[in-house]
Amino acid sequence: MTKPYEVNPAGELTIGGVTATELVQEFQTPLYVYDVSKIRQAMQGFIQVFEAANIDYVVSFASKAFATTAMYEVAAQEGIHLDVVSGGEISTALNANYPMAHVSFNGNNKSYAELELALDNGLGTIIVDNLYELHMISELAAARGIVQNILMRITPGVEAHTHEFIQTGQTDSKFGFDVNSGQAQTAYLEAQADANVNLLGVHAHIGSQIFDIVGFEAAAEKLVDIVHEWGFEPAVINTGGGFGIRYTDEDEPKPTSDFVTAIINKIQTKTAEYNMPMPAVWIEPGRSIVGPAGTSLYTIGSRKDVPGIRSYLAVDGGMGDNVRPAMYQSNYEAILATNPSAPTEQVVRVAGKYCESGDVLVWQQALPKTQPGDVLAVLATGAYGYSMASNYNRNPIPAVVFVENGVAKEVVARQTYADIIHLDRHYV
Ligand SMILES: *Cc1c(COP(=O)(O)O)cnc(C)c1O
């Protein structure tokens, strides 16, 4: 099996043509490193499937997976649209001079101020989650004399989990309009009657880190069934994101092109069956665009051996820069950056430096012999690592470095202690 990382002739980990040790010398640890060519390849991979299918489409990067100015700039270069979920992400898009007409806005509780920010900046499409929001958009659009493009997010009754999916009669979810109760149809009729909005179509997002294509097919099929039942011929069907990636050897995701092809085929077959025009297909991948492109670099510090139980190997980061293991029990693969293929001599739990027992980065990892000061690389951390980072324990958030063609560039500076306290105000 090919390794999910590259080494130089000396056998050292390299990222985008630069060795991990050089990156650490220049930028210190903990460090988020992205191989930008992998990001571009993932984006182009999605685009190629749609181009080959010869249909109208939008590939929108679900930017909550990794929202930074530099990332938005790369998305713009590659002709990838953006999905945002907050005023902060909208501001980041503005900072990146991102074309706002190519931005869509998701979320179950968008504030009035966030919607104002969206409409004032010509944000392309708002994915409406509830009637409260629809009414605010209508009012804001009317006040500005514009017609706002919207999609309606619905919960189609398909729930997907990592390795299985279940189709439920009613869906227990905080997101979107419920179909079975008739909520979705009521909202559809209201949106169609509202001259301040232009209802382009429907949206559903069934979950994340999904390996099973059947879940996506079921959702795509259900969306067409639903609009057909309403007598609605949508210009757009958006099936969301959620394509699973490889974190460890145990993950064997299908190529993302397989997922997209299956979604397109299902929508084509179903709309043909109902004699409906083929809509544009929009997707919102997040993790699959940035996850495999990211690597976290740490310096190994202390070690604790609990006889007969396990050994803990501690690094200088942890749940503040990658909360996923603590939050979802998710797993990663770690390698010794200077010599990833040296024979393994120990099995350890890689722990962080935060004051929580659950502060783990890798639950169980075989490694070569390690010394304090060695650089440990945790692979495939590009999605939901930096974007979920916190200042827990008042640790600074690490820098983010983009590497491409042998050139490394810091795109988010490392926080300093001054950054951490600068919003504090004295009380006494
Ligand atoms: C999180 C999310 C995505 C992206 O999910 P990934 O698993 O990162 O691909 C897409 N659309 C919506 C609405 C989301 O909430």
The ligand as a MOL file (V3000), in Angstrom:
LIG
                    3D

  0  0  0     0  0            999 V3000
M  V30 BEGIN CTAB
M  V30 COUNTS 15 15 0 0 0
M  V30 BEGIN ATOM
M  V30 1 C -19.9500 20.2850 7.6420 0
M  V30 2 C -20.7520 20.5110 6.4320 0
M  V30 3 C -20.2290 20.2190 5.1710 0
M  V30 4 C -18.8670 19.6070 4.9650 0
M  V30 5 O -18.7410 18.3530 5.5380 0
M  V30 6 P -17.3560 17.5500 5.3010 0
M  V30 7 O -17.5720 16.3070 6.0860 0
M  V30 8 O -16.2610 18.3860 5.8570 0
M  V30 9 O -17.2230 17.3220 3.8480 0
M  V30 10 C -20.9940 20.5100 4.0600 0
M  V30 11 N -22.2140 21.0690 4.1780 0
M  V30 12 C -22.7550 21.3620 5.3840 0
M  V30 13 C -24.0840 21.9750 5.4480 0
M  V30 14 C -22.0480 21.0920 6.5370 0
M  V30 15 O -22.5940 21.3640 7.7200 0
M  V30 END ATOM
M  V30 BEGIN BOND
M  V30 1 1 1 2
M  V30 2 1 2 3
M  V30 3 2 2 14
M  V30 4 1 3 4
M  V30 5 2 3 10
M  V30 6 1 4 5
M  V30 7 1 5 6
M  V30 8 2 6 7
M  V30 9 1 6 8
M  V30 10 1 6 9
M  V30 11 1 10 11
M  V30 12 2 11 12
M  V30 13 1 12 13
M  V30 14 1 12 14
M  V30 15 1 14 15
M  V30 END BOND
M  V30 END CTAB
M  END
